[in-house]
């Protein structure tokens, strides 16, 4: 799992690693399968709505000493593209297709939509004439 922060504490737990750091954005990779992270989640878990337990991002960030940042859109699009690629090759998804799953919109449609968004973001980055 990745978090994007404006600021972070001087020390992070061993299951959290700074991936990239720039003047306005810090990307942190969380090993969400680490037992200490799982313990923290259990400790912070609250009932978000009746019957649903979860952890508020604000509580997690507070404990980690992180001030959250809204990640740049191109980072989110890149992550979405990666996840969609993983879904497309996942054995469970492939099995659904083999069993006749035929959605109106498919993985390729989602990838195309994200590609168009990437193109628009790139076009808007270019200096205007």
N, C-alpha and C positions, 0 to 999 in steps of 0.2 A: 504494500500500500504506500502511496506517496502523499505527502503533505506539502503545501507551499506556505512559506512563512515570510513575514517582513523581518522579524527578529527571532532569535533563538537564545536559550540560556547557554552559558559557557560550557556546561557539561550536559551531554545527552546520555541516556542509557545505552548499554551495549547493543540493544536491538534497534537503535535508531542511528542512521548514518546520513551525513550531509552529502548529497550527490553533486549538486552544483550550487554555486553562490555567486550572485551578482549584486550590484548596488541596490536593486529594488526587489530581488526575489531569491529566496533560499529554498531549494528543493531537498526534501528529506525523505529518505526511504525507510519505511518501518517494516521490520520482520514481524508480520502479524501472527506468525505461528510460534514465536518464541514464548516459552512458558511465563516469563516475567511480564510480557505484554498482555498475555491472556489473563494473568492475575490482576493486572491493573484494570482491564476491561470489566472483569467480574466485580472488582471493588467499586468502580464508578457506575455500574449498571443501575439504571432507574427505569421505572415504568413510564414510557413515553406516552402511551395511550393504554386503555384497559386491555390487559393480556399481552402487551408488547413491551419487552424489555430492550433497552438500548443504551448507548452512551452518547451524551451530548458532546459534540465536537468542542464546544467551549470548555467543558470540564476536562476533556483529554488534553487540550492545548494548554490549559492553565497548569495542569500537573507537569507537563513537559517543559514549561517555560517558553512556549511558542506563541508569538502573535501572528495569527493567520493572515494570509494574503489571498486575494482572489488571483488565481494563476492566470497567466496570459492565455488568451483563447487558443493560440496555436499549440500550446502545451496540451490543453484539453483535447483538441482535435487529434493530435498525435496519439495520445493515450487511447482515445476512442477507436482510432484506426487499428491500433495494436490489439485491443480487446476484440474487435469485430473479426480480425484475422484469426485469433485464438478460437472464437466461437465457430467460425467456418470450418476449422479443421478438427474440432472437438469430436470424439467418437460418439457421444450422445446426440449431438446435432446431426452428424452423418447418419446415424441410425434412424432418427426421425424422418430425414429425407428419404431414406431407403424404404420406410414404412408408408410413404405417401404424403408426408407433410408438404403442403403447397400454400404458403402464405401469399396474400396479395402483393406484399412487398417482401423482398428477400435480402439476404446479406449483401449481395452485389448492389442493390439499391441504396442501402445504408452507406456502403463504401463510396459509391458515386456521390451521394449527397455530401459526405465529408470531404471528398476530393474537390468538389465545387466550392465548398467553404474555404478550403486551403488556398485555392486559386484566388478567391476574392480577398482573402487576408494578404496574400502576396501582392496582389494588384494594388491594394491600399497602402502597402509599405513603400512602393516605388515613388520616387519624388515626382510631383506634378510638374508639367511643363508650362 
